[in-house]
């Protein structure tokens, strides 16, 4: 499944994704797919997190509930500051993203309490309220 992830957008995505673990993208990422296969395919390429200006809600929840991807919302300034080859480090406990290439630190939108607990548990099926 991962071999075909996002091939309509970039036929070389699968091979490029092997060199990265984070995607940085714009608004409404994941729109158009109501199934969990979209985050599963992206995850199968080795991607661990997606930084986006916003997410399609069903993609966001599928990513969290299945523990496939870490969906992180960022602001326009952060989005504009990150370049394709930048090395990033995410610290969800501090709501920070460090750009190791540019020696910059950005803030990320904190996860809502319930979402944070589901992520911490490793997905919805492992979450115990």
N, C-alpha and C positions, 0 to 999 in steps of 0.2 A: 504493500500500500504506500509506503514511504517513497518508493521510486517514482511515483506519479504525483506526489504532493506539489501543488502549485505549478505544474508543468504548463498550464495554459498561460500563466503570467511570465514564467521564465523556464524554458526547457532544461536549463542547467541548474535549477534550484537544488535538486537532490545532491549533486556533487558539491555545490557551493556550501550547502548546509553542513556537510561533513567537517568543514573548517570552522564552524561557528556553533554556539549553543543558544544564541539570543537573536531574535528578529526584532527590528525597530521599524514600525510602520505607522501609517496615518489613522484616519478616522474610520470608524465602523468596521474594524477588522473582523473578518469571519462572517460577514453578511452573505446570505445566500445558502447557507448550510444549516439545516436544523438537526442534523445527525451528528453523533459523536465521532464519525469517521474523519472529519476535518481535523480536529486536534490530534486524533490518533495518527493520521498520516504525517502531520508536521512533526510530531514527537518521534515517529519512527525514523525520521531523518537525523535525529540527534539533537533537535531543538528542545531546550528545556523551558525557555521563557519567551514571551512576546511582550514587547513594550509598545504601546499604542496610545494614540490620542483618545480613542474610544473603541469599544467593542460592540459587536452585535451581541445582545444579551444571551441568546441561546448558545453561541460559541463560548462566551465567557463562562457560563454555568457548566457546559459540557467539559470545558478544560479543567475547571475546579473540581467538579463532582467526580470525574474519572481520574483525577490526579495525572492528567496527560501533560498539561502545560501550566506554567505560572503566568496568568494574564495580568500585566501591570499597566495601569493607566498613568500616563505622563502628560506634562503640559507642552504647549507649543514651543516654549523656549528650550526645554530639554530636547525635544524632537529635533529642532533646528541645530542644536549643538553637537549632536552625535553624527559621526561619519561612518561610512560602511566598514572600514577596517579597524575601528576603535575597539580596544579591549575593555569590556565592562564587567563590573562586579556588583552583584545585587545583595543588599542586606535588608531583608524584610523586617527584621527586628527594629531597625532604625528608620525604616521607610526611606532608604537612600540607595542611589545608584552611583557608583564611583566609575568615572571614566579614567582608567589607568593610563591610557595613551595621552590624554590631554591634562592629566592631573586636576580634574574637576569633579565636583560632587553635586548631584542633582537630587531633588526630592521626588518621591513617587507618591501617588495617591494612596493613602492607607487602605488596607482591606477592611470592609465592614466586619464587625465582630464575628458573626456567624461564618462568613467566608474564610476568615483567618483561622477559625477553629477547624473547618473542614480541610483546609490546606495542611494545617499542622497534623491532622489525623492521617493524612495520606489519601484523602478522597471521601466521598459521601458514605460509601458502604463501610468504611472503617471508623467513621465519626460516631461517637457515643455522646449524646446530649447529657 
